[in-house]
Amino acid sequence: MHPMHHSPGSSAIPAQLFSSSLFPEATGLTRLRLQPGHCLALIGPGGPDTLMQDILSGFLSSPPMQEQARKTILVSAALPLLPSLTIRENIALPLRGTATERRSRVSHSLALTGLDSAADLKPADLPPSSRLLATCARALACSPAMIVLNTPFAGMDFTTRHDLCARLDRLRQACGVSLLLLTGERDEALLLGQRIGILSHDTLLQEGTAEELFNRPDSAAVATGFGEANLLRGIVLDTEDDIARIRLAAGPEVEAIATPGLQPGQLADLCIRPGRITPVFVSGTDDDPDEGSLPAVLTGARMLPDVLRLRFRLPDGTEVIADRPALLSTRGFDPGRRARLAWQTGAASAFPSGTDQG
């Protein structure tokens, strides 16, 4: 165990943990806050291993904190259970106090994690999911204020990860411990995090609830990175209040929510999620160019677990994905069918284009 400390009574991640002096290349990390008993998930492409290393190296090299500071404990594959000890002995290893106190805390942690029956087994006798729970039990026995989970579910299948996320969430609520999850998987962040931070090369792009990140992303990078989104490029014709009118490269004019800084004449990236596009199939003789809709040709249809995924090609060659409620078959969705794609204005967001040199 490598305990880290923060000031007693603090309602946020210690400032030293996300100090700009620790992250000279990063911006905005000091905005991160973790409420007591909540989970903050930080997610980035490829996993936040570099961020974790920076946090540890920077924090552990900082001056000692107050003697009565509450502990933050790291749970990571880099800190495995000792293979020669039983689960019970592994949990007891970092504990201090009398033998009776240690036994009581070990028993309590075993009960919390449901590992009572495995207490006298060696780590090699347990599946990866139970070994992770045993590592969490070892952390909980130390009565931490916060546990940092560094890519804890690596190598586990979706069902196992889903089950472990649910169990860790129940542990968080039962113990009142705060969790900081570092992961490269969006599903894990959604399952565990009350709030989620989106990172790119150790830079914080946006932090908020899942609803905020899905519905009001701050940038095209967040819209396409956190959740699937179609990216269309065009020129801003005008803006009124928070609505932008954009002429797309594919030809038509459409409307979208304008993010701050979007100006007429500027290149814009318009992002729209697949589930918010409504495709209307038209006959071969229907040339009515409905205002605000995109002419498209169906190129494929595939059944996914929860939706029917339709792929379309626009006149300029851009591919657009639209998701519809799951059907029993893809019959009738033959490639080559013509359609018009539309969405409500509030369902699309427009950002200054990353290719606009201004």
C-alpha positions in Angstrom: 0.0 0.0 0.0 1.1 3.5 -0.8 -1.1 5.9 1.3 -1.4 9.5 0.2 -2.9 12.1 2.5 -5.2 15.2 2.3 -6.3 17.8 4.8 -9.0 16.8 7.2 -12.5 18.0 6.4 -11.7 18.8 2.8 -14.6 18.4 0.4 -12.5 18.1 -2.7 -9.5 16.3 -4.0 -6.5 17.9 -2.3 -5.2 20.8 -4.3 -1.7 19.2 -4.2 -3.1 16.3 -6.1 -4.1 18.4 -9.1 -1.8 21.4 -8.7 -0.6 23.0 -11.9 2.9 22.7 -10.6 2.5 18.9 -10.9 1.1 19.2 -14.4 3.0 21.9 -16.3 1.7 20.6 -19.6 -2.0 20.3 -18.4 -4.7 22.8 -18.2 -7.9 22.9 -16.1 -7.1 20.1 -13.7 -7.4 22.4 -10.7 -11.1 22.6 -11.5 -11.7 19.0 -10.6 -13.6 18.4 -7.4 -14.6 15.2 -5.6 -17.5 15.4 -3.1 -17.1 13.1 -0.1 -18.7 9.7 -0.7 -18.9 10.2 -4.5 -17.0 8.8 -7.4 -15.2 10.9 -10.0 -14.1 9.1 -13.1 -11.3 10.4 -15.3 -11.3 8.9 -18.8 -8.9 9.3 -21.6 -7.9 7.5 -24.8 -5.6 4.6 -24.1 -6.0 4.9 -20.4 -4.7 7.6 -18.0 -1.5 5.7 -17.0 0.7 8.8 -17.5 -1.6 10.9 -15.5 -1.5 8.3 -12.6 2.3 8.3 -12.7 2.3 12.1 -12.6 -0.1 12.2 -9.7 1.9 9.7 -7.7 5.3 11.2 -8.4 4.2 14.7 -7.8 2.2 14.0 -4.7 4.6 11.6 -3.0 7.4 14.1 -3.5 5.5 17.0 -1.9 6.1 18.0 1.7 4.5 15.9 4.4 0.9 16.8 5.2 -0.5 17.2 8.7 -0.2 14.2 11.0 -3.9 13.7 11.3 -4.6 13.9 7.6 -7.0 11.3 6.2 -5.7 8.7 3.9 -6.1 8.1 0.2 -5.1 4.6 -0.9 -4.2 3.4 -4.4 -5.7 0.2 -5.8 -3.7 -0.9 -8.9 -2.3 -3.9 -10.7 1.1 -2.4 -9.7 0.2 -3.2 -6.1 -0.8 -6.8 -6.2 -1.7 -9.2 -3.3 1.3 -11.1 -2.0 1.0 -14.6 -3.4 2.5 -16.3 -0.4 -0.2 -15.0 2.0 -3.8 -15.8 2.4 -6.5 -13.2 1.6 -7.0 -12.7 5.3 -3.2 -12.2 5.8 -3.0 -9.8 2.9 -5.8 -7.6 4.3 -4.2 -7.6 7.7 -0.7 -6.7 6.4 -0.9 -2.9 6.4 -2.9 -2.6 9.6 -1.7 -1.2 12.9 -3.2 -1.7 16.4 -3.8 -4.6 18.7 -4.4 -8.1 17.4 -8.0 -7.9 18.3 -8.5 -4.6 16.5 -6.8 -6.0 13.4 -8.9 -9.1 13.4 -12.0 -7.0 13.7 -11.1 -4.8 10.8 -10.2 -7.7 8.6 -13.4 -9.5 9.4 -15.4 -6.4 8.6 -13.7 -5.9 5.2 -14.2 -9.5 4.3 -17.9 -9.2 5.1 -18.2 -6.0 3.1 -16.7 -7.5 0.0 -18.4 -10.9 0.4 -15.0 -12.7 0.6 -15.6 -14.5 4.0 -15.5 -18.0 2.4 -12.3 -17.1 0.5 -10.4 -15.7 3.5 -8.0 -18.6 3.9 -7.3 -19.1 0.2 -4.2 -17.8 -1.6 -4.6 -15.1 -4.4 -3.8 -17.7 -7.1 -6.9 -19.7 -5.9 -9.2 -16.8 -6.8 -10.5 -15.5 -10.2 -9.3 -12.0 -11.2 -12.6 -10.4 -10.1 -12.2 -11.8 -6.5 -8.6 -10.7 -6.4 -9.7 -7.2 -7.2 -12.3 -7.3 -4.4 -9.6 -8.6 -2.0 -7.4 -5.7 -3.0 -10.3 -3.3 -2.3 -10.9 -5.1 1.0 -7.3 -4.5 2.0 -7.8 -0.8 1.2 -11.1 -0.5 3.1 -9.5 -2.1 6.2 -7.4 1.0 6.4 -10.5 3.2 6.7 -9.5 5.6 3.9 -11.3 8.8 2.9 -10.6 8.1 -0.8 -9.6 5.1 -2.9 -7.9 5.7 -6.3 -8.8 2.9 -8.7 -6.2 2.9 -11.4 -7.6 0.9 -14.5 -8.8 -1.8 -12.1 -10.8 -3.9 -14.6 -8.1 -4.3 -17.2 -8.4 -7.7 -19.0 -11.8 -8.5 -17.7 -14.8 -9.2 -19.9 -17.8 -6.9 -20.0 -20.1 -8.9 -17.8 -17.4 -9.2 -15.1 -16.6 -5.5 -15.3 -20.3 -4.6 -15.1 -20.8 -6.8 -12.0 -17.7 -5.3 -10.3 -18.7 -1.8 -11.0 -22.1 -2.5 -9.3 -20.4 -4.1 -6.3 -17.9 -1.2 -5.9 -20.7 1.3 -6.2 -22.6 -0.4 -3.4 -19.4 -0.5 -1.3 -18.9 3.2 -1.9 -22.4 3.9 -0.6 -22.1 1.5 2.3 -18.8 2.9 3.5 -19.1 6.5 2.5 -15.7 6.3 0.9 -14.8 8.6 -2.1 -13.6 6.9 -5.3 -11.3 8.3 -8.0 -11.5 6.0 -11.1 -8.8 6.3 -13.7 -9.9 4.4 -16.8 -9.8 4.3 -20.6 -13.3 2.8 -20.9 -16.4 5.0 -21.2 -18.7 2.2 -19.9 -16.8 1.9 -16.6 -16.9 5.7 -16.1 -20.7 5.7 -16.8 -21.3 2.8 -14.4 -19.3 4.2 -11.4 -18.9 8.0 -11.8 -21.3 10.5 -10.5 -19.2 13.0 -12.4 -16.8 12.3 -15.3 -13.7 14.1 -16.5 -12.6 13.8 -20.2 -8.9 13.9 -20.7 -6.7 14.2 -23.8 -3.0 14.0 -23.3 -3.4 14.9 -19.6 -5.4 18.0 -20.5 -8.9 18.2 -19.0 -11.4 18.8 -21.9 -14.6 18.8 -19.8 -15.9 17.6 -16.5 -19.6 17.1 -15.6 -22.4 14.6 -15.2 -22.9 12.0 -18.0 -26.0 13.9 -19.0 -24.0 17.1 -19.4 -21.3 15.4 -21.4 -23.8 13.7 -23.7 -26.2 16.7 -24.2 -23.9 19.7 -23.9 -20.3 18.8 -24.8 -17.9 21.7 -24.8 -16.1 20.6 -28.0 -16.2 18.2 -30.9 -13.5 16.2 -29.3 -15.8 15.5 -26.3 -18.8 14.9 -28.4 -17.1 12.3 -30.6 -14.8 10.9 -27.9 -17.2 10.4 -25.0 -20.1 9.2 -27.0 -20.5 8.3 -30.7 -21.3 11.3 -32.8 -21.4 12.1 -36.5 -19.1 15.0 -37.4 -20.2 17.2 -40.3 -18.4 20.3 -41.5 -19.7 23.6 -42.8 -19.7 27.4 -42.8 -21.6 29.4 -40.2 -24.1 31.7 -42.0 -25.4 33.5 -39.0 -26.2 33.0 -35.3 -29.1 34.2 -33.3 -29.3 33.7 -29.5 -27.8 30.2 -29.2 -28.8 28.9 -32.6 -26.4 28.7 -35.5 -27.5 28.4 -39.1 -24.8 26.4 -41.0 -24.4 25.5 -44.7 -22.9 22.0 -44.7 -20.3 20.8 -47.2 -23.0 18.4 -48.3 -25.0 21.3 -49.5 -28.1 21.9 -47.3 -28.5 24.5 -44.6 -29.2 23.2 -41.1 -29.5 24.5 -37.6 -27.7 23.5 -34.4 -26.9 24.8 -30.9 -24.1 27.2 -31.2 -21.3 27.0 -28.6 -19.6 30.2 -27.3 -17.2 31.8 -29.8 -19.0 30.6 -32.9 -19.0 33.4 -35.5 -20.6 34.0 -38.9 -18.2 33.1 -41.7 -16.3 30.6 -39.5 -15.8 26.9 -40.3 -17.8 24.8 -37.9 -17.9 21.2 -36.8 -21.5 20.0 -36.3 -21.9 17.0 -34.0 -25.1 14.9 -33.9 -25.5 11.6 -32.1 -26.7 8.6 -34.2 -29.8 8.1 -32.0 -31.0 11.7 -32.6 -31.2 11.4 -36.4 -34.5 10.6 -38.0 -34.2 9.0 -41.5 -37.2 9.3 -43.8 -37.0 7.0 -46.8 -38.3 8.5 -50.1 -39.3 7.0 -53.4 -37.1 7.2 -56.5 -39.2 10.1 -57.9 -39.4 12.2 -54.7 -37.1 15.1 -55.2 -38.6 17.4 -52.6 -35.6 18.9 -50.7 -37.2 19.3 -47.3 -35.7 22.3 -45.6 -33.1 21.4 -42.9 -32.7 17.8 -44.0 -29.9 16.0 -45.7 -30.2 13.8 -48.9 -28.6 10.5 -48.3 -28.3 6.9 -49.7 -28.4 3.9 -47.4 -25.2 1.9 -47.6 -25.9 -0.8 -45.0 -27.9 -1.9 -42.0 -26.8 -4.0 -39.0 -28.6 -5.3 -35.9 -26.8 -4.4 -32.7 -27.9 -5.6 -29.2 -30.2 -2.6 -28.6 -30.6 -0.7 -31.9 -30.7 -1.1 -35.7 -27.7 0.8 -37.0 -28.1 2.4 -40.4 -25.2 3.7 -42.5 -25.8 6.5 -45.0 -23.6 8.3 -47.6 -24.2 12.0 -48.2 -23.6 13.6 -51.7 -20.1 14.7 -50.7 -19.2 11.2 -49.6 -19.5 11.8 -45.9 -20.7 8.8 -44.0 -23.5 9.3 -41.4 -24.7 6.7 -38.9 -28.3 6.7 -37.6 -29.6 4.4 -34.9 -33.2 3.3 -34.8 -35.1 1.1 -32.2 -34.2 -2.6 -32.5 -36.3 -4.6 -35.0 -36.6 -8.3 -35.6 -34.8 -8.1 -38.9 -33.1 -5.8 -41.4 -35.6 -6.7 -44.1 -36.5 -3.7 -46.2 -33.3 -1.8 -45.4 -31.6 -2.6 -48.7 -28.5 -0.6 -49.7 -29.2 2.0 -52.3 -32.5 3.3 -50.8 -32.7 7.0 -50.8 -33.6 8.9 -47.7 -33.6 12.4 -46.1 -31.9 12.8 -42.6 -33.3 15.3 -40.1 -33.0 16.2 -36.5 -34.3 18.7 -34.0 -32.2 21.8 -33.7 -31.5 21.2 -30.0 -30.1 17.7 -30.8 -27.1 19.0 -32.7 -24.1 21.1 -31.4 -21.9 23.3 -33.5 -18.3 24.1 -32.5 -15.5 26.2 -34.1 -13.8 23.8 -36.4 -10.5 22.3 -35.4 -9.3 23.0 -39.0 -10.3 26.7 -38.9 -7.1 28.7 -38.8 -9.2 31.8 -38.1 
